[in-house]
């Protein structure tokens, strides 16, 4: 299997990229926030010391000429030369305590006069600190220079005060933080990928079960079913749906196999009769009467075979196309009344009365097929009811359906036969007695026609009390 086509790897890849982006975003944000806070703390410390220097400069001694701007009539090159400038009160304990040289990375300061001459510097200050350039608008300005964080200020008279501190320790702490964040991110990523793989594997397990079961079913094991533990999940519901489908397919194959066997059995008898009669006639010379009897027997067998073939053909047509053709608006009352008229003669031969209670029942049907159901039900009622009995036929509208009911006073049907009554080739007579005729397809055809119309055909029967068949078809509002 191509790993790039695997659903599990696709899910895992998207999960990994999303988790990596989240971990990287969190790590970068945390690092930048900590770096900003570290610089802010460093600048606060520098501002404290710069304020102390500013106070010492304003309160200390020193030569006034160095702190005031030169007169307009005195050129800079003619500045007084009565000795080096005296530093202000930078040696006070309030200042020296802030620039303790005992620290690993001590603070330092350096002060220039308004003419750029070095006025004072701490012992911790690095060599060659350049005089800050840029604006002299009395604003504090922070900068980073060669691993040092510095803050400088120009005073109103023009002096420049600079304080600073090495950033090696801060950078080392930030590097340690970066490694820690990287390690935490990798651990979270590994844990997330492991959990994601477990979840994806568990979530897609029903897919593997479905695939394995489908493979076994395709190999011919129609009894195989998908075993899913989570029936409420989407894949569990799919598995249940497929199990139902496989069950219906299994049932359909079993019915097809049984149908084929029964059809072969039904066709074999008339064919055997025709062959036997033919061989008997060809065995020796016979009289015209014997030949006629042989032909009549063969004809009856051929008619029976023809009727069976027609029934099988009708079933195949209904199974293939249902009632897609010749549907039209009709009234179940009119269809039933027409068939009652045709069956009157057959009922009269057995001295039976067809009692009808026909009410309007509009529906959209194939009239010929529905008429066939009525004829079949009436034929069975006449065939199995005792002479002189009544057969009741009624049509009506009930529960939004057109309803036909045919009831007789026959011997009834045993309860254990009722679930199988509409199966193809099924006969209530266990000995498969054909004295009453038929191949056991009539009710199966009626049931299939009813279902093709979106309706149903049911039976209620009690031994010794007769049977009642009910046809329901969706009602059409007029």
N, C-alpha and C positions, 0 to 999 in steps of 0.2 A: 504494500500500500504506500502511495506517495504521501510522505509525512506532511507536506505542505497542504494536502487536500484533507487532512484529518481534522474533524470538527474539534476534537480535544486539543490538538496543537494550536488551532486558530484561537480558541478560547484562552488557552494558556498564554499565547503570544500577546494578545490584546491585554490580558490581565497583567503580564509582566511589564509591558510598556507603560500602562497606566500606573502601576505601582512604582516603577522606576521614576516616572515623571513626578509623582507625588513625593517620593523620598528625596529626590534631587531638589525639588522646589522647597521642601521643608528645610533641608540642610543648608542650601544657599541662603535662604531667608534668615535662619537662625544664626549663620556665620556673619552675615552682613549686619544683623541687628547687634550681635555681640561686639563686632568691630566698631560700629558706630558708638555704642555705649562706652567701650574702652577709650576711644579717642575723646569722647565727651568728658569722661572722668579725668583723663590726662590734661585736657584743656582747663578743667576746673582747678586742678592742682596748680597749673601754670598761672592761671588768673590770680589765685591767692598770692602767689609769690610775686607776681608782677605788681599787684596792689601794694604789697609790703615794700617793694623797691621804690615805687612812686611816692609812698609816704616818707620813706627815709630820704629820698632826694629832696622833697619839699621841706623837710624839717632839719636836714643836716646843714653842715657848713659848706666849705668850698668857696672858690673865688667867684664873687658876684658877676664879674665880667664874663665868666664862662656860662652863666645861667641866663644872662640877658642878651638880647640881640645887640650887635655892635652898633656904635653910632654911625649915622649916615656918612659923616665926613671921614671915617676911619676905614681905610681899605683892609680887607681880610689879611693881606700879607703883612700888615703892620701891627698885628695883634701883640699885646704886651708880652714881654718875655721875662717877667720877674719870677721865674721858677715854674716847676711843673704844677699842673692843676691839682688841687687838694680834693680827694674824694669826699663826698658827703658822708652822712652817718650810716654807711652800709655795714660797718663793723659791729653794730648793736646786736645784742643777743636775739632780738626779735627777728632780725634778718638772717643771721648766721644759723639760727636753729632751723630755718626753712631750707637751707642749703647744706645739710649735714653730709660731709664727705664719707661718713661711715657706711652709707647705703651702697648696695650693689650697683645701683644705677642712680647716682645722686643727681639732684637738680643743679643747674648752674645758671649764672647770669653774666651779662656783660653790658657795660654802659658806655655810650659815646657822647661827647659834647656836641653842641650844635654845629661845630665845624668838622665833625667826623673824627676827632681825636679821641683815643681810648681814655676813658675817665676811670673806670674800675672794672674788675672782673673777678669772679670767684676762682678759687684754686681748682675747682672741679671742672671748669670750662675747658672744652677742647681748644686746640690751637687753630689759628687761621679762621676764626668766625668772621665772615664778611659783614660789613655794615648793610643792614637791610635797605633795599631800595623801594621804589614805588611811592605811593601816596603818603603824605604826612598830614593827614586830616584828623589826627587825634583818635583814630579808630584802631582798636586792637586787631592784629592780623596774625593768624596762625599759619604755619607752613611746615613741610617735612623736608629735611635736608640731610642726605647721607646717613640715614638711620637715626636722625634726631627729630624730635617734635619740638618746635620753637614757637614762641609767642612774643611779639615785639610791639612797642608803643612809642610814638613820638609825643613828647610833652609840649605844652604851649611855648615854653622858651626855645624849644628846638632840640633838647637832648633825646637820645634814643635809648630805650631800655629793652633788653632782650633777655628772656628766660627760656630754658630748654631742658630737655631730658632725653636720654637715649631710649629708643623704642624697641631695643632687642628683646627685652623681657616680655613686652606686650606682644610682639610678633611671635615669640616662642609660645606664649599662651594661646594665641590665635591658631598657630599651627597645630598645637595639641588638640584644640577644640575641633579643628577641621578633621583631624584623624579620628577623633572620637565620633563626630557626626558621620563620617564615612563608614566607620565600623558599625555604628548603630543602623545606618541606612542599609548596609549589606545584610546585616542580621535580619532586619525587618523584611527586606526583599526576599531573602532565602526562606524565611518563615512563611511569608505571603505566598510565594510560589509553591511551597510544599502543601499549604492548606488549599490553595487554588487547584493544584493537581488532584488532591484528594476529593475536593468537591466536584470537580469536573468528571473524575472517574466514577464517583458515586451517582452523579446526575445522569451520566450517559450509560450506566450499567444496563438499564432496561433496553437501550438500543442494541447492545450486544446480545442480550437475551432474545430480543425480537429477531435479530439477524440469524442467530444460531437456530432458533425454533423454525424460522422460515426455510432455512437450508434443509433441515430434517424433513419438513413437510414437503418441500419440493422434491426430495428424494423418494417420496411415496408414503411416508409415515403420517397419514392424515389424522391420526389420533393424538399427535403431538400438540402441546399447548404452551403458550408463553407463561413462564412463572415470574410474576412481578410481586414484590413485597409492598410497594407503595401504589396502592390503587387509586389514591386521590390526586396524585400529581398528573401533569399533562401527559407524560410518557406512560404512566400507569394506566391512565384512561385510554391511551392509544393501544396499549397492550390488551386491555379488556375488550376494546372494540375489535381488534384483530382476532382475539380468541373467539368472539362471537361469529366473526366472519368465517374463521376456519371451521367452527362447529357447523355453520350452515352449509359450507362447502362439503364437509364430511357427510352430513345428512343428505345433501343433494346427490353426491356420488353413490351413497348407499341406495337411495331411492332409484337412481338411474340404473344401478346394477340389478336391483330387484325388478325394476320395470322391464329391463331387457330380458331377464330370465323368465318373467311371467309372460311377456309378449312371445318369446320363443316357445314357451309351453303351450300358449293358446293357439299359436299358428301351427304347431307341430301336429296337433290332433286332427284338424281338417285336412291337412296335407297327407297325413298317414291314411286317413279314410279314402281320399281320392286315389292314392297309390295302391292301396289294397284292393279297392274295387276294380281299378284298371288291370292289375295283375290277374285278379280272379276272372275277369271277362276275357282276357287274352290267353288264359290257360287252356281253354277248350271252347269248342263251338257251343253256343247257347241259343235259346229261343229268343224271339223278339221281346217277350214279356220280361225275361231275365235281364236282357240288355237295357230295357227301359227302366227297370228297377235300379240297375247299377248307375245309369245316368242320373236318375232322380236323387239317389243317395249322394253321388258326387256333386250334383248341383246344390243340394242343401249344404254340403260341406264347403263348397266354393262360396255360397252366399254368406255363410258364417265367417269365413275367412275375409271376404270382401267387407263385411260390416266391421270386423275388427280392424282391418287396414284403414278404413275410413275414419274410425274412432281415433286410431293412433295418429293419423294425418291431422285430424281436427285438433287433437291435443298439442301436436307440434306447432301448428299455426297459432293457436292461442298462446302457447308459451313464448313463441318468437315475437309476435306483434300485439298480443292482447286484443284490445278493442279499438285500436287506433282508427280503423276505417268504419264507415257506415254508421257513425253515431248520429242520432237525431232525436229531437224532442218527441216524446211518446208518453202514453198513459198506460201504466201497468194494468189498470182495469181493462182497457180495450184489448191488450195482448192476451190477458188471461181469458177473457170472454170468448175470443176467437178459438183458443185451444180447447176450451170446454166444449164448444160446439163440435169440434173435430173428434173429441174423445167420447161424445155421447153414445155413439153406436157400440163402442167397446164396453162401456159401462152397462148398457142395456142388455148385452149378451149374458151378463152375470146377474141381471136383475138388481143392479146397484143404482143408487140415486146420487147425482152430483148436486149438492146443496151449495149454492154460491151466495156470498154477501160481498158484492164488489162495490167499492167506493173509489172515487177519483184518487189517483196517485201519480202525479206527473214526475217524469224523470228523463234523463238523457241517456239513451242506451242503443245498442244494436238490437232492433226488434226481433230479428231471426234468432239470435243467440238466446235472448231472454225467453222467446217462445219455446226454444228447445228445452230450457230448464223446466218450464211449465209442463210440457208434454212428458218429460222424463218423470217428474214427480207424480203426475196423474197416472202414468202407466204403471209405476211401481205400486201406487195406492190400489189401483184396480186389480193388479196381479196378485197382491198379497192379502187383500181383504176378503173375507168370506162372502159368498153370494147373499144378496138381500140387504147388505149393510149400506151405510151412508158414507160419502166422502165430502168433507166440508172444505170449501175454497173461499178465501176472503182476501181482499186487498184494502189497504188503508194507508194513511200517513201517520207515522209514529217516530218520535225522536229525530225529526228532520230527515227521515228516510221513507222511501216508498217500500211498503212491506207486503209480501205475499205469504200466506199460510195455507198449507195443504195438510189436512188431518184425516186419518183413516181409523177404522176399527179392527185392524189386522192383529196378528199374534204379538206384535211388538218386537223389539230388538233387545237382546240381553245386554246388560250394562257393559260387560267387558268387550263387546264389539263396537260400542259407540265411538271410542277414540280413533278407531281405524276405518270407520265406515266410508270415509271419503278418499281413502287411499286407492291407488290404481290397482286393478285386478283383485281387489279384496272382496271376498264374499262372506256373508254371515254364515252360510252353510260350510262347515269345516271340511266336508267331503268333496267340495267343489262340484256339487251336483248341478248339471246344466238343464235340468228338466224345465226350469222356468226360463231358460234362455239367458242371453247376455254374457258378457265377458268380464263384468266387474269394472267397467270403465264409465258407465253412465253417470253415477254420482260424482266421480272424480272430475269428469268434464263439466258438470254443472257447478261444482265448487270452484273450478278454475275460471269459468266464465264469470261467476259472481265476483271473484277477487279481481279479475281484470277490469270490471266495472267500478271498482272501488267499494264493493259491497261484501256480503258474506252470506253463506248458506249454513244453517245450523239445524240440529235435530234434537227433539225430545221424545223419549220413548220409554214405555214401561211394559214389561212382559205381560201379555194377556189383555192389555188395555189400548193397544194401538200406538201409532207414531204420529208425530207432527213435525213437518219440515217448514222452516221459515227462511224466506229470501228477503234480504234487505239491500236496497240500492239507494245511494244518495238522492234526496228529493230535489227537484228543480222547482223553484218558485215560479208561478205563472204570472 
